[in-house]
């Protein structure tokens, strides 16, 4: 059995903005390496503001975008193997399923919702006939708190946003996937119903032994639901590790900024917190992309791209701060070697 369910190795995605002559390159995903272990089902949240590259990363995992460079592997099988030898077609869709941001865009308004569910069971060969498909569809709908009689024969506009997103979740469960990629799945749902979907992910993780990649800008739900968190900024994963460590003892200054932007009832903001607007020059920077806003900035930060510094076995940060500012007890040989490689 492979050690990782999902593995990204130095994945980058470059878009060209404008024409061929006067256009410019935008590195939407910049040399991202992540892994999600296969031993136990888990939830990895990719957190970042709008324009950070998290949705592009999700689209790469879902094969909706082809990476400019790097590898994506599902249970050791490459998705973008040259010559067509990678994980493809029905095998891929049995292993990986999506949940999209807007459930009303995931279903054709002129097509009955139950047809999507029955077709998924039949076309992926999960069911041999309509009777088996009906049993499977009834089971997955029940697992998300819906009854087939409530769904059958109806169209998307006959459901609320929360109900339709639950149907999306049910559809993704039909092939019993190993991994579900959920791209901002609660952002289009009323705030009062969001935790219902988030709690559903936790229940399904245990019931179906399925792992999730959860794309979000909401740190509070990410902390609540996640086993691992990756923080993205300007196309780079700047910090990665177990959720309880990332959000209680952050190592990267950008993570600190995100945490400061979350209001709490027992903490008064002592300074104005401003998250940056989209700036192309930061994506193109050949140094630390956060240097202009970082309170810990050093001259080397403005000259070189920082290394991914290991903080512990499962945790790392794209920053010089964990070594230069952390206590000696957390300075590690690997981090010092990374800094040496960067030319410090």
N, C-alpha and C positions, 0 to 999 in steps of 0.2 A: 504494500500500500504506500502510495506516495505521501511524503510528509506534508505537502501543501495542497489544499484544494484550489486555491487561486494564487498565481505568482506573476508579478509584473517585473520585468527585468529591463531597466534603463529605457522605459517607454517615453517617446517624445512624439508630439504631433505639431506640425508646422502648417499654418494657413497663410495664404497670401492675400493681403488687403490691397485693393486697387488694381491698376493695370499691370501688364507685364513690364513696362518700362519704368513707370513712376510708382509702382506699388511697393509695399514693404512686407517683410516677413513678421508673422506673429507666432511665437512659440507658445501655443495654448497649453500644452503639457510638456514639461521640461525635465527629461531624464528621471522619471519616476520609477522607483523600485519599491514594491510592497509585496507582502505575502499574507495569506490567510490559512491557518493550519487546518488539516483535514481530520485530525484525531477526534475533535468534538465540534458540533455545530456552534457557530459564533457569529456575532454581528460586528462588522467593521463599518464605522461611520467615516465618511469623507466630508470634512467640514471646511467651509470657506465662504467668503462673501460672493456676490454676483461677479462673474468675470474671472474667478480664480482658476478655472479650468476643470472643476469637479464634474460638470456634466459631460464635457468632452471625454474625460477619463472613463465615465460610465458608458458612454457610447462606444468607446474602444472595446471595453470588456464585452459589450453586447454585439460586437461586430458591425455596428452601424457606422463606424469610422475606422479607417485603416491607419495604423500608426506609421509615422514617417520613419521611425527607427525603434528598435527594441523588440522584446518578445512578451507575449501574454500566453500563459499556460493554465489549463484547467486539468487538474489531477495529472499533471505532467505532460499533457497533450497540448502542443502548440496550436493556437488559433489561426495564425497567419503564416503557416509553413509554406515556403516556396515550392511550387510543383503540386500543390493541392493535397499534401500528405497529412495536414493537420486535422483537428477535430472539426467536422463539417456537418451541415445539413441536420438530419433528424437526430443524430447522436449529440450534436451541440444543443439543440433545443430541448432534448431530454435532460441535459445537465444544467443548463442555464436558462432562466426565465426573467423577463422584465416586468416592472411595474412603473408606469409613467406618471408624470406630474399631474396632467389633466385627464381625469377619467373620461370626460365627455369627448375628448379627441381620440381616445383609444377605441371607441366603438362608433361604427357608422350609424348615423341617426336613422337610416332607412332599413337597417337590418336588425332583426330581433336579437336581443342580447344572448338568449339561450343557444342560438345557433353557433356563436363564437365558442361556447363551452363544449358543445357536442362535437364540433369540427376539430377542436384541439385534441380531444380524446381519440377521435377516429383517425385523423391524418398523421398523428405521431405514433399510431399503432399501440396506444395505451389500452384501447378497447377494440375487441374484434367485431362488434356489431353495435347497433343502436341501443339494444337493451343493456349491454355492459356499459356503454357510454353514459346512459341515463343513471345507472347506479353510481358511477364514479363522480359525475357532476353533482348528484344529490349529496354525496359524502363531502366533497370539498366546499360546497355551499354551506352545509351544516357546520363545518369547521370554522367558517367566518361569521356565523350567526344568522344565516339566511336559509330560507326553505325554497326548494325547487318550485313549489306551487306559487310562491311569491314572485319568482323571476320568469317562469316559463311564459312565452308568448308576448313579452313586453319589450318595449324599445327603451333606448338610453334616457330619453327625456321623461320617462315615467318613474325615474328613480332620483333620489337626492344625490348630491355629490359624495356623501359618505357611504351610501349604499352602493353606488356604482364603483367606488374605489374598492369596497369589499369584494365585489364581483370580479374586479381586476385581480385582486389577490387570489381569489378562488381559481380563476383561470390559470394563473401562474403555478398553482399547486397540482394541476391535473397530471403532468408527466412525472411527478415526484422528483423535482430537480434537486441537485446538490447545492445550487447557488441561485439566489434571487437578487437581482440588481434593481433597487428601488430609487428612482430619481425624484427627489423632492416630493414624496408621495402624499404628504399632508398639507402642502402649501396652498392647495386650491379648496381645502375643506374648512368649514367653520371651526373657529378656535375651540369651541366647546366639544367638538367631536375628534379632534386630532389625537388625543391620548388614547382613544378607542383603537385607532389604527396602529399606533405605536405599541400598545399592549398586545394587540393581535400578533405582531411580529414576534414578541417574546413567547407567546403561547405556541405559535407555529414552529418556532425554532426547536422547541422541545417535542412537540407532537409529531412533526414530520422530519425531524433531524436535518433541517435545512439551514444553511448559512445565508446571511444577507450582506450585501454591500449597500449601505444606506447613505444616500447623498442628501445633504442638508446644509442649511445656513444656521440652523437653530442649535446652539450649544446645549441648551437645557434638555431637549429630547435626545440629543446625541449622548449626553452623559447618562441619561436614564436608561437607554436601550442598549448601549454598546458594550462590547467586550474590548474592542480596539478602536482607536481613533487616529485618523490621519488629518493633519491640518494643512490646507493648501493655500498658497499665496502666490499670485502671479505665475501660475502654471507649475510651481514646485511644491512638493510635499516638504514642509519646513519642520514638521515634528510628527513622530509616529510612535505609538506604543499602547500599552493597556490604558483604558479610559480613566481609571481611578488615579493613575499617575499623571496623565496629561493634564487633567483639569483640576487637580489639587496641588500639583507641584510642577507647573509648566517650566520648560527649559528654554523655549524660544520667545523672544520679545513680542512677536506677533500674536502668539497664543495668549500672552499676558494682556495685550490690547483687546483681543476678543473677549476675554473673561471680564475685563473692566467695563465692557460695553453692555454686559448683562445686568439689569437692575435687580437688586435684592431688597427685601423688606427691612433688613437689619444693617444695611450699609449705605451710607450717603456718598454720592459721587463728590470727590474732592477736586476734580479737574474735569474739563470738558474732554470727552472722548470722541474723536472723529475718525471714522474709517475712511480710507482713501477712495477717491474716484478712480475710474478706469484711466490708466496712463500707459500708453504704448511703450514709452521709454523704459519703464520698469520691467516690462516683459523682455526687452532687448538688452538689459543691463548685463555686462560681463563681469559683474561683481555681485555683492549681496543686494538682492532686489528690495530689501527692507531698510537698507542703510540710511536713506534720507529721513526716515521716521524713527529710527531706533535710538533709544536713550543710552544704549551701551556701545554705540558705534566707535570703532577704532580705525586708524588709517588703513589697516589691512582689509577691512570690510569693504572699503571703497575701491580696492585694487584687484581683489581676487574673489572668485566664487567660493564661498565657504564649503568645507567638506561636510559630509554626513557623519556626525560624531556619535559613536556609540556611547550611551549613558549607562545602559545595563544590557542584559542579554536580549530583552525584547523591546528596548526603547532607544530612539535615536533622534537627533535634531540637526538640521542643516544650519549650523551656527557655530561661531567661535566662543560664544558666551558660556556654554557648559564647562569648558576647560578654563577659560580665562577668568571667570567670575565665580565659579562654583567652589565649594570647599574641597580641600585636598582629598577627602574621603570618597568623592565621586569622580575624581580624575582618573581616567583609565588609560592603560597602555595603548589600547587601540585608538583612543582619541588623540593621544599625543603623536602617534604615528601618522594619523590622518592630517594633523596640523603640519607635521614635518613635510608630508607629501605636498601640501599646499604652498610650501615655501616660507613658512614662518620661521 
